[in-house]
Amino acid sequence: MQGSDLELEIIGPDGVPVGVVRRPPPPPERVWLHGLLLAVTLVSTTLAGGIAFGDVPTGFKARTFWDLLFHPAIVRAGLEFSLPLLVILLAHEMGHYIACRYHRLDATLPFFLPVPFGIGTLGAFIRIRSPLMTKRELFDVGASGPLAGFLVSLPVLFAGIGLSTPIAHPPKGGVMIFGEPLAFKGLTWLVHPDVPPGGDLLLHPTGFAAWFGLLVTALNLLPFGQLDGGHITYALIGRWQRRVAWPLLAALIVLGFWWTGWWMWAVIALVMRVRHPWIPDEGGELDPRRRLLGWICVIVFILCFTPEPIKILP
């Protein structure tokens, strides 16, 4: 046996760990840091959303840049983007966190990552200090985040599409077009059947926040290494994950000819390792309920995935 403050690892006669008896993890530390990062990320995403979507009335003359930045139209549009976006990201990470607490894994609260460019954030993550020893733990921690994020994204997407405006003729020249995953297409058909043939939606900030939530879910469900999809795939099919992951990485590289962002994610997959690390329970089986949830995760990936997320019209 090997012990620590949080867990007691049982070692079999062949030297392979066969089980872990875990004590309850300690309460979260440095809660103030997590709150501060969330607050700063709220500011950065609000500014990014306001600049991108804010519609300042014609004739408004700002004396300074700050007058423009804090115009009510800018702030309102920014919050319509940032609040639903952070709720989706928080749901995703808290799904992981709650699964960790259920299995008595030592994990931090979410760390949000504010940045002064793009949409104002690089997302969020939690740090898991305890090793994942069984397929049940691996699956629960991996699947809980994407499922929670997707479930929260759907009502946000429904509202965002409802607030969006159908247009008969999409704008031309230098316009950024966002790919439409199946979940987006389906809700658009339900909420806005009035979109004319060849027309489009002028997406509301809340709709874009939900679209980004779907993209985050799809990216996390890619079946590579330490991504959520890698955990889920390995928990479902064990060592076969390694045989599935390499062909899918090749497919991702091919998709990069349509959207070069996939090449960046291929590099990330290589850095994080395409093959999932071995765990002692590799030969174990998931119960039927978890296997069903695993295939639901596959369906969620299909609903959220789009081959060309962003396209700029010349």
N, C-alpha and C positions, 0 to 999 in steps of 0.2 A: 504494500500500500504506500501511496505517496500523498502527503497532505498539504493543505494550504489554508489560508484564513477563510476561504470561501467554499472550497470543495475538497472532497476526499476521493481520490482516483483509485479504483480497484484494478490491480494488475494481475493478469492471468499467469499461469505457470510458464507460458511461452514468451512472456514479456510484453504481450499486447494488452492495452487497456480494454477491460470488458465492461466497465460501468463507472459512473460517477455519482456520488452522493453529494448533493449541493446544499449548502446553507443559504438562507436568504441573503441576497446582495445588500450592500450598504445603501443608505439613502443617497440620492444624487448630490454630487458636490458642485460647488461653484455655479449655483443656479443663476446667480447674478450675471455670469458671463453668457449663458445661453439666452437670457432675457435681453441683454445688451445687443448681442448679435442679431436677434430677431428684430429689435427696434431699429437698428441701423439698416437692416435689410428692408424693413418696411419703408424707410425713408428713400433708400436707393431705388427700389422698385417703383415707388410712387413717382419719383422724379422721372424715371425712364418711361413709365406709362403716360405721365402727363405730357412729356415732350413729344412722344410718338402719337398720342391720340387727342390731346387737348385742342379744342377749337376756340381760339380767342376771337371775340367779335370783331368784325371789320371796323376800322377806325380807332381801335384801342392803341394808344401810344404809350409805351413803357419808358419811363425816365431812366430806369436802370434794368439790368438783366434780372435782378431779384424781383422787381415789379412784375415782370413777365412770368417768372418761374412760380410765383405765389398768386397768380391770377386765379380766381375761383374756378374758371373753366379748366385750367391746367391741373389744379389740385383735385377737382372732382373726377376728371378722367383718369388721373393717376391712381386714385383710391379705388376706382371701379376696376382697375387692372390689378393693383398690388394686393388688395385684401383677398379676393378669391384665389389668386395665385398662391399666396402664403398659406391659406387654409388648406389647399390641395397638397402642398409640399409638407405641411405639418401633419396632415392625416397620414401621408405615406410614411414619414419617419416615426410617428407615434404608433403606427401599426407594428413596425419592427420593435419598438421599445416595449410595447405591451407584451409581445410574444416573448421577448427576452425575460421580462419579469415573470411571466407565466412559467418559464422553464428555470427560473432562478439563475439566470445568466447576469453577470455583472456588465451593465451597459450604461452609457451616458445618455442624457437628454439630447435632443437634436442640436447640432451646431449649424447655424445658417451662415451662408457665405455671401456677404454683400460685395459688389464690385461696381466701379464707376463707369461701366460701359454695358452695351447690349441691353438686356432686360433688367439689369440691376442686381442680378444674383447668379451664382453658379450652382444654386440648389442648396441642399442640406444633407447632413449625414449624422449617424450615431456611431460611436465607437464601442465595439463589443470586446470586453477584456477577457471573458471566459472562452475557452475553446468549445467548439461545437462537436459533440462526440457521437451523436446518433442522427439517423435520418429524420426522425420526428422533429428534433430540434432544428436541424438544417432546413427542413421544409417549412416549418411554422415561421421561422424568422425570415426566410426568403420570400414566402408567398404573402405574408401579412401586409407588407408595405405596398406592393403594387395593387393588391385587391382593395385595400383601404383607400389609396389614392384614386383608383378608378371609380369606386362607389361615390366618392365625394365629387369627382370631376363630372359625373353624369348630370346631376341637378344644376351644377354651375354652367355646364354646356347648354343645357335646356334653356336656362335663363338668358345666357349670353346670345344664343341664336335668336331667341324671341325679341331681344333688344336690337338685333342687327337689322340692317335695311336692305331689302332686295333691290338690285339694280339691273336694268335691262341690258346694258352694255358695259362690260368690264373696262376699266381704264387701260390705256395703251402707253407703252414706252416708259422704261425706268420704274416699273411698278413691281413690288414684291408680292408674289402669289404664294399662298400657303397650301400645301397638299392637304387633301381631305381624306382622313382615315374613314373606315366604314362606319364607326360610331358617329362621326361628324355628319357623314352623308345621310345616315338613317334619321337622326334627329332633325336635320335640315328639311328632309322630306316631310316629316311629321309636323314641324312647326311652321315652315314656310313653303307650302305647296304652291304658293303664288309666284315663286321665282320663275321668270320666263325662260323658255329654251334659249340656251346660249348666254343666259344671265348669270349673276353671281350674287353673293352677299357682301355688303360693306360691313365688315365684322366689328362688333362692339368690343370695347376693351375687355369686358368680362368674358366674352366669347373667345378672345385671344388667350386670356388666362387659362380657360378650360382647354383650348387647343394645345397650349404648352403642357398642361397637365397630362393630356393623352400622349404627347411626345415623350415626356419623362417616363411615363409608364412603359411605353414600348421599348425605350432605350434600356431601362432597368431589367426588362424581361429578355433581353438578348442572352442566349444560353452559354455564356462564356465565364470561365473562372469564378471570380469572386462577385460578379454581378448577381442580382436577385435571380435572374433567369438561370444562371449557372448553378446556384444552390438548388433551385426547383428541379431542373433537369437531372442533376446528379442524384437527388433524393428519389426521383422517379425511376431512373434506369441505371443508376450506379455507374460502373466503369464504361458503359456504352456512351455516356455523355462525351467522353473524349473522342469517340469515333464520329459522333454527330457534329461536334463543335467545329472541327476543321473544315468540313465541306460548307458549313454555314458561314464560316469566316471567309471562304473563297467567294461565296455568293454576295457577302457584304462588300467585298472588294469590287466585284463586278458592278454592284449598284452604285459604287462611287463614281462611275462614269455619268450617272444621272444627277447625283448630288454628292459633291466632293466631301461633305461632312462625314459620309460613311467611311472614308479613308482614315479620318481622324479617329473614329470609333474602332476601326480595325487595329490601329496602332495602340489604342487604349487596351483593347482585348489582349494584344500580344504582351504589353507591359504587365498587365494584371494576371497573365497566364491564361491561355485558351482552355487548357485542361484544368478541371477542378481538382484541388488537392484531395488526397486520400484521407478518409476518416475511418476509424475502427469499425464502424457499422456498415461498411460498404456493401456487404452481402445481405443486409437486412431488407425487409419489405415494409412498405407503408400500409397502413390500414385502408380499407375501401373508401372511407370518408376523405382521407387526405389524397388518395389517388384521384378521386373525383374532383377535388379542389385543384389538383395539379392540372387536369385537363381543362378546367375552367380558366386557369391562368393562360393556357395555350390559346383559348378562344379570346381572352382579353387582349393578348398580344396581337392576334389577327385583327381585332376591332380597332386597335390603337395605332397599328403600323401603317405608314405610308412610304412608298419607295422614294419619293422626292418631296421631303418636307417643305423645302423652300426653293422657289424659282423666281428669278428676276427677268421680267420681260424686256427685251431690248427695245 
